[in-house]
Amino acid sequence: QQSYWGGGQFPVTRRVSQPPPSPRISLARTMSTDNSTTPVVQGNKIIDKINERLKRKEQFFSFEYFPPKTEKGVANLDKRMTNMALRGPVWMDMTWGAGGRTSDLTLSLCDKIQNQKKVDALMHLTCTNMEKKKIDDALDGCKKVGVRNILALRGDPPIGEEAWTATEGGFSCARDLIKYIRKQHGDHFCVSCAGYPEGHPNVRKEITDPNYDPATNTPAYWAVRKLPNGKYEGVSPEDWKTEQDYLKSKVIQCM
């Protein structure tokens, strides 16, 4: 996933290729909250920093990472984050493994970003295989290390499964997760949500209308693209409206 911000008011996320999930690894050398004397820095809300820069008409950027699969990878990422933090990103993202498979590592790396790299961290949080207790633990952990920015996502199906299903006692979509965060924590967190500029994969379909003219896009479809087989796919006006209405409802909950 690649996050960016639209309109200066709310964050948007574009879906790109997903890196492989990471198994749980030892965190003995990654947590600044073990026996370290590193002070906890209470984070800033990213939206405030973005609006400040938009007001000054300044350009800005961020970096996004996914948790490595090995301890060596964690050490290498730590060095890279140190170097990249010197470039002045407004924030750094850390992704979340399906079902919390990298939850401890994700939080510990966000802790490093926030308290060692001195950059505001944005932690991704998904609904996949996550009952409320796991969500509560993740959010409480963020508070303990000063992370105040959450990207709330439904998440992808677990590895080996094609269809996404809600976990019993969990959440059925990102909007429900956002509502829960707001209910439990008020405005403590800056919560962002995700959108698909080309339409969700579930609503992108091959255009089978024999009267469709790709030269004029008639009848009209959204985000049309040509397929390798020479045919075209896109999003129908009805599905596009449903997509936009859902995205708007998530944004409203974030604000």
GIZI-V424622 format. One record per pair of residues at least 4 apart in sequence whose ideal C-beta (glycine too) atoms are under 7 Angstrom apart, sorted by the first residue. I is the first residue (numbers start at 1). J is the second residue. If there is no record, write none. Layout:
BEGIN
I	J
I	J
END
This chain:
BEGIN
1	13
1	15
1	16
1	95
1	194
2	13
2	14
2	16
2	64
3	11
3	13
3	62
3	64
3	93
3	151
4	12
4	14
5	11
5	12
5	50
6	10
6	12
8	50
8	51
8	54
10	192
10	251
10	254
10	255
11	192
12	195
13	151
13	194
13	195
14	197
15	196
18	156
19	66
21	97
21	98
21	101
21	159
22	67
22	68
22	69
22	97
22	101
22	102
22	105
23	69
23	101
24	101
24	104
25	70
25	71
25	105
26	71
27	31
27	104
27	105
27	108
30	74
30	105
30	108
30	109
30	112
31	108
31	111
32	36
32	38
32	111
32	112
32	115
32	116
33	111
33	144
33	145
38	115
38	116
40	115
40	145
40	146
41	114
41	115
41	118
41	146
42	146
43	114
43	120
43	121
43	146
43	147
43	148
43	149
44	48
44	49
44	120
44	148
45	148
45	149
45	190
46	50
46	90
46	91
46	120
46	122
46	149
46	190
47	51
47	190
48	52
49	53
49	90
50	54
50	90
51	55
52	56
53	58
53	60
60	90
61	89
61	90
62	89
62	90
62	91
62	92
62	93
63	84
63	89
63	92
64	93
65	77
65	92
65	93
65	94
66	95
67	94
67	95
67	97
67	102
67	105
67	106
67	109
68	73
68	74
68	77
69	73
71	75
72	76
73	77
74	78
75	79
76	80
77	81
78	82
78	112
79	83
80	84
81	85
81	92
81	112
81	113
81	117
82	117
84	89
85	89
85	117
85	118
85	119
89	119
91	119
91	120
91	121
91	122
91	149
92	113
92	119
92	121
92	122
93	122
93	124
93	151
94	106
94	109
94	110
94	113
94	121
94	123
94	124
95	124
96	102
96	103
96	106
96	124
96	125
96	126
97	101
97	102
97	103
98	126
98	128
98	129
98	155
98	156
98	158
98	159
99	128
99	129
99	130
99	158
100	129
100	130
100	134
102	106
103	107
103	138
104	108
105	109
106	110
106	123
107	111
107	123
107	138
107	141
108	112
109	113
110	114
110	121
110	123
110	145
110	147
111	115
111	145
112	116
112	117
113	117
113	119
113	121
114	120
114	121
114	145
114	146
114	147
115	145
115	146
120	149
121	147
121	149
122	149
122	151
123	142
123	147
123	149
123	150
124	151
124	153
125	138
125	150
125	151
125	152
125	153
126	130
126	153
126	154
126	155
127	154
127	155
127	170
127	171
127	173
127	174
127	177
128	155
128	156
128	158
129	158
129	167
130	134
130	135
130	167
130	170
131	167
131	169
131	170
132	136
132	169
132	170
133	137
134	138
135	139
135	180
136	140
137	141
138	142
139	143
139	181
139	185
140	144
141	145
142	147
148	188
148	189
148	190
149	189
149	190
150	181
150	189
150	191
151	192
152	174
152	177
152	178
152	181
152	191
152	193
153	174
153	194
154	164
154	173
154	174
156	164
157	161
157	162
157	163
157	164
166	170
166	171
166	172
171	176
171	177
171	180
172	176
174	178
174	193
174	194
174	250
175	179
175	249
175	250
175	253
176	180
177	181
178	182
178	191
178	193
178	250
178	253
178	254
179	183
179	253
180	184
181	185
181	189
181	191
182	186
182	253
185	189
191	254
192	254
193	250
193	251
193	254
195	247
196	200
198	204
198	223
199	203
199	204
199	222
199	223
199	235
199	239
199	240
199	243
200	243
203	235
203	239
203	243
204	233
204	235
205	233
206	231
206	233
207	212
207	221
207	232
207	233
207	234
209	219
212	219
213	218
214	224
214	232
217	221
217	224
220	237
221	234
221	235
221	236
222	234
222	235
222	240
223	234
223	235
224	232
224	234
225	232
225	233
226	232
227	231
227	232
227	233
235	239
235	240
236	240
237	241
238	242
239	243
240	244
241	245
242	246
243	247
244	248
245	249
246	250
247	251
248	252
249	253
250	254
251	255
END
